[in-house]
Amino acid sequence: MNGNQILDEMEKIFPDAQCELNHETPFQLVVAVVLSAQTTDKSVNKITPALFEAYPTSKQMANADIHDLEDKLRTIGLYRNKAKSILNLSKDLEEKFNGVVPSTYKDLQSLSGVGRKTANVVRSVAFDIPSFAVDTHVERVSKRLGLAKPFDTVEQVEEKLKRKIDRKRWNRGHHEFIFFGRYLCMARNPKCEKCPFTDICKKDKLEALKK
């Protein structure tokens, strides 16, 4: 089963897969993605309404008091580091790009707290540029389904997915992989009885390699 065939099956299960981080602008999206590291989208969505009401633009957030940002982020993990990141990110946007979120990898990754995964999400969701962000869900699913090797880096997983899946399907495919990993092929207690890929799954082999 090739990458496109795997996506066909995922689409049947999750036909409405999309970005679950609430946002209204590219700036709000990049902030939300930075905040989502090592925490759930649901947790981020609980705090961003008050955050974006107080600081809807990078200009306003660049002038925020760090303690107020920390207070607004207190319920998510690593909130102190994330408060610094989004403050510095906002300052970077104002100083380098006049408050306009850029769309190239180089420019996006020049922003504080923005790595390749975040850059890919922003390019895909905000600008509809074909991109394939690899988070923990995408990485896990890719390796379990044999689209990547067990010890491939995140960058190697991304490159292999982009080779094996048609470019026009990258943006939607990224969300389908996330939904599949988040709601069916979880790290613990995956719902294997509902999975259409049991005949190609390498979960047991991968777990044996960890021992």
C-alpha positions in Angstrom: 0.0 0.0 0.0 1.6 3.3 -1.1 1.3 6.7 0.5 -1.6 7.9 -1.6 -3.6 4.7 -1.0 -3.0 5.1 2.8 -4.3 8.7 2.6 -7.4 7.4 0.7 -8.3 5.2 3.6 -7.6 8.0 6.2 -9.9 10.3 4.2 -12.7 7.8 4.6 -12.4 7.8 8.4 -11.7 11.5 8.8 -13.2 13.4 5.9 -13.3 16.7 7.8 -9.7 16.7 9.1 -8.4 20.3 9.6 -6.4 22.5 11.8 -7.9 22.4 15.3 -6.1 25.4 16.7 -8.5 28.4 16.8 -7.2 31.5 15.1 -8.3 34.4 12.9 -5.0 35.7 11.5 -1.6 34.2 10.4 -0.1 35.9 13.5 -2.6 34.2 15.8 -1.9 30.9 14.1 1.9 31.1 14.5 1.4 32.0 18.2 -1.0 29.1 18.7 1.3 26.6 17.1 4.2 27.8 19.3 2.0 27.4 22.3 0.9 23.9 21.3 4.4 22.3 21.7 4.2 19.5 24.3 0.5 20.2 25.1 -2.8 19.6 23.4 -4.6 21.8 20.9 -7.6 21.7 23.3 -5.6 23.2 26.1 -4.3 25.9 23.8 -7.8 26.8 22.6 -8.9 27.4 26.2 -6.3 30.1 26.8 -6.1 31.9 23.4 -9.4 33.7 23.4 -8.3 35.9 26.4 -4.7 36.1 25.0 -5.8 37.3 21.6 -8.5 39.6 23.0 -5.7 41.4 25.0 -3.1 41.1 22.2 -4.7 40.6 18.8 -1.7 41.7 16.8 2.1 41.4 17.0 2.4 45.1 17.7 0.3 44.8 20.8 1.9 41.6 22.0 5.4 43.0 21.4 4.6 45.6 24.1 3.1 43.1 26.5 4.3 42.7 30.1 6.0 39.3 30.4 4.2 38.6 33.7 0.8 39.2 32.2 1.7 36.8 29.3 2.8 34.2 31.9 -0.4 34.6 33.8 -2.5 34.1 30.7 -0.5 30.9 29.7 -0.3 29.5 33.2 -2.5 26.4 32.6 -0.3 25.0 29.8 3.1 23.3 30.0 6.3 25.3 29.8 4.3 28.5 30.1 7.2 30.7 31.2 9.4 29.7 28.2 6.4 30.0 25.9 5.6 33.5 27.2 9.2 34.5 26.4 8.9 32.9 22.9 5.7 34.6 21.9 6.9 38.0 23.3 10.2 37.7 21.3 8.4 36.3 18.3 6.1 39.4 18.3 9.1 41.7 18.6 10.8 39.8 15.7 7.8 40.3 13.5 7.6 44.0 14.2 11.3 44.6 13.8 12.0 42.4 10.8 8.7 42.2 8.9 6.6 45.2 9.9 4.2 42.9 11.7 3.4 40.8 8.6 3.9 37.0 9.0 6.3 35.9 6.3 5.8 32.7 4.2 9.3 31.4 3.5 11.0 28.8 5.6 14.0 31.0 6.1 12.0 34.0 7.3 9.6 32.0 9.4 12.4 30.1 11.2 14.1 33.4 11.9 11.3 34.1 14.4 11.8 33.3 18.1 10.3 29.8 18.9 9.6 28.9 15.3 11.1 25.6 14.0 10.5 23.7 10.8 7.3 22.0 12.1 5.7 25.4 13.0 6.9 26.9 9.7 5.3 24.0 7.8 2.0 24.5 9.6 1.9 28.2 9.0 2.8 27.8 5.3 0.2 25.1 4.9 -2.7 26.6 6.9 -2.2 30.3 6.6 -0.8 30.5 3.0 -2.0 27.2 1.4 1.6 26.5 0.3 2.1 22.7 -0.1 3.9 21.6 3.1 3.9 18.5 5.3 4.5 19.3 9.0 5.7 16.4 11.1 4.6 16.4 14.7 4.6 13.4 17.1 1.4 12.0 15.6 2.6 12.2 12.0 5.9 10.7 13.0 4.4 7.8 14.9 1.8 7.0 12.2 4.4 7.2 9.4 6.7 4.8 11.1 3.9 2.4 12.1 2.7 2.2 8.6 6.1 1.7 7.1 6.3 5.1 5.3 9.5 5.9 7.3 12.1 3.8 9.1 12.1 3.4 12.9 15.1 5.6 13.5 14.4 8.3 10.9 14.7 11.9 12.1 11.7 14.2 11.8 13.3 15.8 8.7 13.8 12.3 7.1 10.1 11.5 7.8 9.0 14.7 6.2 11.1 14.1 3.1 9.9 10.5 2.7 6.2 11.6 3.1 6.7 14.3 0.5 8.2 11.7 -1.9 5.5 9.1 -1.4 2.4 11.4 -1.3 1.3 13.6 -4.2 2.2 17.2 -3.6 -1.4 18.4 -4.1 -2.4 16.3 -1.2 0.2 17.4 1.3 -1.8 20.1 3.1 -4.9 18.1 3.7 -2.9 14.9 4.2 -1.0 16.4 7.1 -4.3 16.9 8.9 -5.5 13.5 8.1 -2.3 11.9 9.5 -2.7 14.1 12.7 -6.4 13.0 13.2 -5.5 9.4 12.6 -2.7 9.6 15.2 -4.7 11.7 17.6 -8.0 9.8 17.6 -7.3 6.2 16.4 -3.6 5.3 16.3 -2.6 6.8 19.6 0.8 6.2 21.2 -0.9 4.2 24.0 -3.9 2.0 23.6 -4.5 2.5 19.9 -7.8 1.4 18.5 -6.4 -1.4 16.4 -9.8 -3.0 16.0 -10.9 0.0 13.9 -7.8 0.3 11.9 -7.7 -0.4 8.2 -4.0 -0.9 8.2 -3.5 -3.9 10.5 -2.0 -6.0 7.8 0.9 -3.5 7.2 1.3 -2.1 10.7 4.7 -2.3 12.3 3.7 -1.3 15.8 4.9 -4.5 17.4 8.2 -4.4 15.7 8.8 -0.8 16.6 8.0 -1.6 20.3 10.4 -4.6 20.2 13.2 -2.2 19.0 12.7 0.0 22.0 13.3 -2.8 24.5 
